[in-house]
Amino acid sequence: MDGVGKETELSDEGVADLGQDRPHSARMYDYYLGGKTNYAVDREAAEAVIQQFPAIVTAARINRAFMHRAVHFLAAERGIRQFLDIGTGIPTAPNLHEVAQAVDARAKVAYIDTDPIVLAYADALLTSSPEGATSYLEASVTNPEAIIEAVKQDGHISFNEPVAVTLHALLHFVPDEQDAYGVVDRLLDALPPGSYLSLSHCTGDFAPESWQAIVDLYTQRGTPAQVRSHAEVLRFFDRLDLVDPGLVVAHRWRPAPASGPSLATDADASLYAGVAAKN
């Protein structure tokens, strides 16, 4: 599970509170990926999740690999040159702009998050090719109007041309009471025809007891979470045309031809993924 941006909190001294005294979903995800941007409190919480579901490490890596394939597909096969990455999380190479700009150096990416932890490492997201552009903008996924306004003010992304919005491992941190479906609908309203949505989402379909325990662990530590079924994730694409192979377990979405069969099971992944067009 990745991290969702929350409003930045300030300490009594007026500086950003990085929450080093409590586990953070973005740092836990970094730990699953083998990163070093995490603290003992994050590792303790992540290990509690791993005890419940040892394959969470595999799931995180499957999610990351899906992002690489989806972005390359959109850039190379659908000609997308503008990307809006919401819920960016801690930078992990290759970052989204590096994948897109490897196809076309002119690609532009706006990264969106509100976590001060991500902001502290945002320099790694701003290493654009000279021909393209990247920017880091602070806005919460639960306020899509603020996201669109921030992107318009930034000026790198034009809503007169197709845009790919990426919501990777994010919406399971937006429970129903925060109107996850409405969030996606309002983002889609701002996009011109020819735009795309790329989405991945954790599910309890294959291991319901383990995933309920994971949801409880995150919620008890201050991060509301909700996994969704295949039908519930599919609903995010109601207004769109899914590209083949549709909404599938993430490691089954257009695997690289030379990669051979995946050794992971669907239960290991426990993550649905899809890419769809707005026509």
Phi and psi in degrees as a GROMACS rama.xvg file:
@    title "Ramachandran Plot"
@    xaxis  label "Phi"
@    yaxis  label "Psi"
@TYPE xy
-84.1007  -164.163  ASP-2
-115.676  148.579  GLY-3
-112.588  138.375  VAL-4
-65.5652  138.359  GLY-5
-119.812  163.467  LYS-6
-63.9194  137.267  GLU-7
-66.2556  130.745  THR-8
-102.738  148.94  GLU-9
-110.97  144.177  LEU-10
-76.8578  178.139  SER-11
-62.3483  -23.7779  ASP-12
-86.1077  -1.21486  GLU-13
84.1654  14.5204  GLY-14
-106.226  159.373  VAL-15
-61.607  134.174  ALA-16
-87.3583  111.936  ASP-17
-83.3209  -0.701242  LEU-18
63.4117  39.0675  GLY-19
-72.694  -8.76314  GLN-20
-96.506  3.91482  ASP-21
-146.266  152.023  ARG-22
-66.5305  148.679  PRO-23
-128.725  132.741  HIS-24
-60.8097  -37.6687  SER-25
-66.6253  -40.359  ALA-26
-71.6298  -32.8901  ARG-27
-64.0915  -42.3961  MET-28
-62.3915  -40.5495  TYR-29
-58.6074  -40.2152  ASP-30
-64.912  -43.2976  TYR-31
-57.4854  -35.237  TYR-32
-83.1918  -0.531386  LEU-33
85.6035  16.519  GLY-34
-79.7882  176.924  GLY-35
-115.158  0.933771  LYS-36
-90.4749  67.3032  THR-37
-157.017  162.562  ASN-38
-118.172  173.574  TYR-39
-57.0448  -38.6306  ALA-40
-65.6506  -34.6812  VAL-41
-70.6848  -41.9105  ASP-42
-65.9413  -36.182  ARG-43
-64.2224  -45.3189  GLU-44
-66.514  -41.7091  ALA-45
-64.3883  -38.64  ALA-46
-66.5465  -32.0561  GLU-47
-64.2734  -38.7129  ALA-48
-67.0899  -43.307  VAL-49
-61.0669  -35.9639  ILE-50
-62.1891  -38.6885  GLN-51
-73.6673  -34.553  GLN-52
-149.975  84.2984  PHE-53
-55.5843  -26.5757  PRO-54
-76.3064  1.91262  ALA-55
-58.7954  -32.2569  ILE-56
-64.9909  -43.3406  VAL-57
-63.4668  -42.5882  THR-58
-60.9801  -41.7465  ALA-59
-62.9656  -40.7789  ALA-60
-71.8671  -35.1572  ARG-61
-63.5253  -41.1762  ILE-62
-61.286  -44.2225  ASN-63
-63.3492  -41.9662  ARG-64
-65.3913  -37.2426  ALA-65
-60.5753  -44.038  PHE-66
-55.8932  -46.1323  MET-67
-59.4521  -46.3828  HIS-68
-67.7839  -42.3894  ARG-69
-64.7343  -44.2447  ALA-70
-67.1597  -41.6585  VAL-71
-62.107  -42.3706  HIS-72
-59.5521  -47.4153  PHE-73
-64.7933  -38.8733  LEU-74
-75.7678  -45.0979  ALA-75
-82.7943  -37.5794  ALA-76
-104.731  -22.695  GLU-77
-113.813  0.137787  ARG-78
69.1082  21.8148  GLY-79
-75.1407  131.887  ILE-80
-121.738  3.18821  ARG-81
-130.961  130.118  GLN-82
-131.124  136.531  PHE-83
-118.572  103.952  LEU-84
-99.3467  107.112  ASP-85
-102.236  131.947  ILE-86
76.092  52.0598  GLY-87
-58.6771  -45.1871  THR-88
77.849  -178.805  GLY-89
-67.8204  131.562  ILE-90
-55.7936  136.805  PRO-91
-140.58  117.574  THR-92
-72.1849  141.904  ALA-93
-76.8946  136.241  PRO-94
-77.8117  168.924  ASN-95
-57.1506  -43.3719  LEU-96
-65.6753  -29.8132  HIS-97
-68.8998  -35.7816  GLU-98
-67.2279  -47.8333  VAL-99
-66.5556  -41.8497  ALA-100
-76.4878  -15.4434  GLN-101
-68.9996  -26.0018  ALA-102
-83.3206  -48.3869  VAL-103
-144.902  115.417  ASP-104
-61.6332  -14.1503  ALA-105
-84.3994  -2.50071  ARG-106
-60.5026  145.786  ALA-107
-121.642  138.865  LYS-108
-134.334  129.849  VAL-109
-108.505  119.399  ALA-110
-93.4594  134.153  TYR-111
-123.305  126.235  ILE-112
-163.352  166.749  ASP-113
-124.954  -2.768  THR-114
-72.0166  128.337  ASP-115
-60.5062  -26.5814  PRO-116
-63.4954  -43.8114  ILE-117
-67.0405  -42.4924  VAL-118
-57.42  -37.901  LEU-119
-63.2234  -23.7015  ALA-120
-113.763  15.3809  TYR-121
-68.0627  -18.777  ALA-122
-55.7137  -33.329  ASP-123
-67.5916  -17.3526  ALA-124
-91.7903  -4.84109  LEU-125
-110.923  22.9841  LEU-126
-95.466  53.4943  THR-127
-68.1838  155.773  SER-128
-64.0058  154.417  SER-129
-59.521  -30.7727  PRO-130
-77.2606  -26.269  GLU-131
-103.83  -157.26  GLY-132
-159.034  146.48  ALA-133
-134.014  151.967  THR-134
-146.504  156.439  SER-135
-119.466  122.002  TYR-136
-122.503  142.326  LEU-137
-96.426  115.857  GLU-138
-165.71  151.784  ALA-139
-95.437  141.837  SER-140
-58.6405  -27.2828  VAL-141
-78.2161  -1.34153  THR-142
-128.546  73.3092  ASN-143
-61.9998  -30.446  PRO-144
-62.6149  -38.3417  GLU-145
-67.5885  -34.8189  ALA-146
-61.8595  -50.2351  ILE-147
-62.113  -42.1028  ILE-148
-64.6214  -41.5258  GLU-149
-63.2429  -40.0948  ALA-150
-65.4964  -42.0208  VAL-151
-63.2452  -42.3408  LYS-152
-67.423  -35.1064  GLN-153
-64.6735  -41.7309  ASP-154
87.6253  -5.24756  GLY-155
-76.8327  -35.666  HIS-156
-100.965  130.522  ILE-157
-106.434  129.356  SER-158
-84.4824  9.59355  PHE-159
-88.3555  -8.75578  ASN-160
-124.607  156.642  GLU-161
-56.2362  143.775  PRO-162
-131.211  140.024  VAL-163
-100.709  119.765  ALA-164
-94.8103  127.293  VAL-165
-112.397  126.038  THR-166
-124.825  76.9549  LEU-167
-97.0909  123.164  HIS-168
50.2789  43.8532  ALA-169
-119.785  -46.2426  LEU-170
-72.0966  -13.6008  LEU-171
-72.0927  -5.21273  HIS-172
-101.676  12.0131  PHE-173
-122.982  89.0397  VAL-174
-68.2083  169.206  PRO-175
-55.2721  -35.2327  ASP-176
-67.5926  -14.1313  GLU-177
-100.593  10.9551  GLN-178
61.7846  56.7664  ASP-179
-58.566  -41.6621  ALA-180
-66.6546  -39.2445  TYR-181
-65.0593  -36.9778  GLY-182
-57.4098  -49.5677  VAL-183
-64.6723  -42.6677  VAL-184
-59.0896  -42.1227  ASP-185
-71.6598  -32.6441  ARG-186
-65.5364  -44.2041  LEU-187
-63.8221  -33.6816  LEU-188
-58.116  -29.9476  ASP-189
-83.2765  -10.0289  ALA-190
-93.2578  141.865  LEU-191
-77.9806  162.887  PRO-192
-55.7915  148.46  PRO-193
91.1004  -2.95159  GLY-194
-82.759  171.225  SER-195
-137.713  154.818  TYR-196
-119.105  127.014  LEU-197
-115.584  125.617  SER-198
-141.136  140.006  LEU-199
-132.992  150.505  SER-200
-155.816  128.928  HIS-201
-67.2883  149.42  CYS-202
-136.349  151.805  THR-203
-101.69  12.5217  GLY-204
-59.5389  -33.4019  ASP-205
-98.5916  -23.7209  PHE-206
-146.296  69.551  ALA-207
-60.036  -40.209  PRO-208
-67.0836  -43.178  GLU-209
-62.5538  -42.7484  SER-210
-73.2099  -30.0184  TRP-211
-65.4161  -38.1516  GLN-212
-64.8196  -38.6629  ALA-213
-65.045  -45.8567  ILE-214
-56.1909  -43.5659  VAL-215
-63.5481  -40.4342  ASP-216
-62.1899  -46.3843  LEU-217
-64.3406  -45.5099  TYR-218
-63.0202  -42.8329  THR-219
-64.2495  -24.7121  GLN-220
-97.7266  12.6141  ARG-221
100.606  6.4303  GLY-222
-120.557  100.955  THR-223
-58.0283  142.014  PRO-224
-147.238  156.441  ALA-225
-156.831  113.351  GLN-226
-82.0719  156.807  VAL-227
-131.868  155.067  ARG-228
-76.7093  172.206  SER-229
-57.4273  -45.8188  HIS-230
-63.0727  -37.1885  ALA-231
-70.9792  -38.0227  GLU-232
-70.369  -38.9736  VAL-233
-58.4301  -31.1228  LEU-234
-60.589  -26.9891  ARG-235
-63.3701  -20.7324  PHE-236
-101.756  13.26  PHE-237
-52.7053  -37.0078  ASP-238
-92.1891  3.90547  ARG-239
-122.349  167.092  LEU-240
-106.019  110.014  ASP-241
-67.848  137.477  LEU-242
-85.0663  155.729  VAL-243
-59.816  139.316  ASP-244
-96.8948  25.7227  PRO-245
85.8644  -154.05  GLY-246
-90.0786  112.15  LEU-247
-135.739  169.623  VAL-248
-60.8899  137.865  VAL-249
-56.6069  -36.4785  ALA-250
-74.3239  -8.28171  HIS-251
-96.478  -0.38591  ARG-252
-85.1219  102.896  TRP-253
44.9281  57.4371  ARG-254
-61.1754  150.181  PRO-255
-61.1447  132.784  ALA-256
-55.9193  -33.2932  PRO-257
-88.374  0.285322  ALA-258
-80.5327  -16.0583  SER-259
74.3996  175.355  GLY-260
-65.6869  142.85  PRO-261
-70.5076  138.531  SER-262
-83.3948  -11.8101  LEU-263
-82.0487  146.82  ALA-264
-90.4477  167.233  THR-265
-60.7186  -35.2548  ASP-266
-67.0858  -36.2227  ALA-267
-60.8987  -43.3763  ASP-268
-71.6474  -51.6629  ALA-269
45.352  45.259  SER-270
-149.48  121.014  LEU-271
-92.918  149.211  TYR-272
-146.045  147.081  ALA-273
-162.607  159.734  GLY-274
-130.247  135.431  VAL-275
-144.286  153.188  ALA-276
-103.22  145.472  ALA-277
-98.6218  114.584  LYS-278
